[in-house]
């Protein structure tokens, strides 16, 4: 239990309130500048995903094929660059090879697909083999192939899903010119085992797995850019400190504890530095250390708590953070040496900043009408750094907090609390196509999207 007794300093108690606010509290079309800046404003490519052909009589093949088909379809649908043909509108044929596909079936009504993904799946002797193709229907039968890929793995549902993710990312890269997110992970906090532990899942909410088993309160997971470590805050016998979990070794790693309340670790995009909030010198301030926690230097020294740092991943030359120097928390940015402090929000209660990979936007949670008896609540916003223009992404849908950008800058993951229960959601960066990722099993909070 967090000690909020009078003997704790007001500053520390306020810092905890800001950093952990989701534990207590937790439409409209986005402006064109958001869609343009996130490359969501272009015309979508109409694509069909045929059900793959089961090319073996192995009894596992049917289940593996179903997992593959559904995963590929969802990956393309979530990408934000495709108009994916509904399963009810595609031909009933299941072409497994180029010789078996009738291009006119797919390019004509009702599917009217510009591209079609198809192929075959074989399971034999515990091994899974998938051959996938992407064809341009406008080419007819004359050199229509855009992609032809072969994949292999174990004959398991998880392997089938991972192969579908890889094929989807190949399609997204080829047609959209961007790296896909189908193989990325989301790290989050869940109390489904009785205590708040760090968990991980695939970007689409599947394959949930528990990482830590500390039996205490662990919060604010942030994965390193090389996906080898997860830094997080945890409550131990000496208070709040940063812990480090090795994804390669599957266990905790040594990390120095400097005293005071230390929260909200955040990685620089080159993986060489960590920013965090610490009260080691009294007031909670923003510090930066190397990746091992050594050589910490303080960046802020203004009266009032400073928490929740987030790097500009494009340059690593700036940090956004939350400061209570004007009483209610607001979003600020500064240079990575603490200079050129600029306030970004103009009132209300603003928390949980996350910087887009492009360096152009901040997303954060904001209650713009905060106050006793005031209407409104916590919603996710996006702000253009240069102009300070903002747009609201969520509306009338509970308390929304802890947004985190996807590595393609097109998606945001966040937590939504409704009726006292929190789940993880995903949406496009203009607020459209909101999808719930977790479903029950305790409260699921504080998502962090992997870098790749």
C-alpha positions, 0 to 999 in steps of 0.5 A: 500500500502507498503511504500517503500519511502526513509525515510524507512530504506534500511534494512526494504525495503530489508527485504520486498523485500525478504519476499514478492518477489513472489508479484513481480516475481511471467522434468528432473527426480529427482536424486535417493536419492530424491526418496529414501529419500521420499519413492517414489522409491519403486514399486507402488501397482496396485489398482482399485477403483470401482464406488460405488453402490447407495444402495438407491433411494433417489434423492440425492444419484446419486450426492453424489455417483459421488462426492465420486467416483471421490474423492476416485479415485483422492486421491489414484492417488495423493498418490504417492504409487499406480498405479491406474487402469484407469476408462476405464480399470475397469469392468463395474460391481459395486459390493456393497457387498462382495457377489457381487464382482467377483475377477477374473474380477478385477485381470485379464486383462485389469485391472490387479489390485492387490487390489480393493476398492469397496462398497455401498452408501446410502442416506436417510432422510438427512443422508449418510451411506457408507460401504467400502471394500478393497480386495486383488485380489491375495487371490481369494475368500479365505479371500481376505478382507484387510479393511471393514469400515462403515462411516456416515454423513450428506447427502451433497457433502462435507460430501461425499467427507470427507468420501471418504478422510477418506476411502482413508487415511485408504487404504494408511495407510494399504497398504503404512504404512504411514498416508495419506494426504487426510484429510489435508488442504492447507492455502493460500493467495488470492486477489479474493475479492479485497484484499489479505486475508487468505483462506483455501482449501482441499489438492486437491483444493476443498472446498475453503473458505475465513478465514479473512475479514480484507480488507488489505494485509495479507500474509504468513499463517502458521497453528499450528500443532494442526490445531487450529490457523493460524498465518500470517502477516498483514499490519495495521495502525502501519505497518506489524505485526503478527495476529492470527486467531482461526480456532476453534472460527472462528475469530481473537485472541489477539496477541502482536504487538512489533513494527517494521516490523514483518513478516513470522511467523513459528510454531515449530512442538510441537506448543510451539514456533513461529519463525519470522522476526522482525525489532524491534531493527533496522535490520530485524532479526530472533526471537523466542517467545512462542506460545502467542508471549511473551518472544521473543529472537533474534537469528541473529544479523549480518548486513543485513536482515534475514527473512523467518524462517522454523523449522526442524520439526523432532527435533525443534533443527534447523532453516532454514532462508533467509539472505541477509548478503552477499547481494543477499539472500541465505538459511542458517541453524542454531541451535535454539539458533542461534549457528552453522550458516551454509550457504546452497546455493552457489549463485544466489537468494534463498528464501522461505525455507521449511523443510521436516517432516523427517528433511532430506531435505529443499525445496526452490525457487532458481534463480541460474542464477540471474542477469541482462539479465541472463537466467533462473528464479525461480524454486523449488529445494530440498536439502539434508541437510547433503550433500548439494546435490540439485536437481531441481524439476520445469523447464521452467514453470513460476516463482515458489515459496513458496514451503511447504511440506506435512505431509507425506514428499511425496508431495510439494505444491507451487505457480506458476506465469505465464503471471502475474497470480499466482495459487497453484500447487501440485507435488510429492517431486521428481517433478513428477505428477504436479497438478494445485489446484486453477483455476482463481479467482484472484491470489492465492499465498503463500500456507502452508500445514497443519500438519495433 
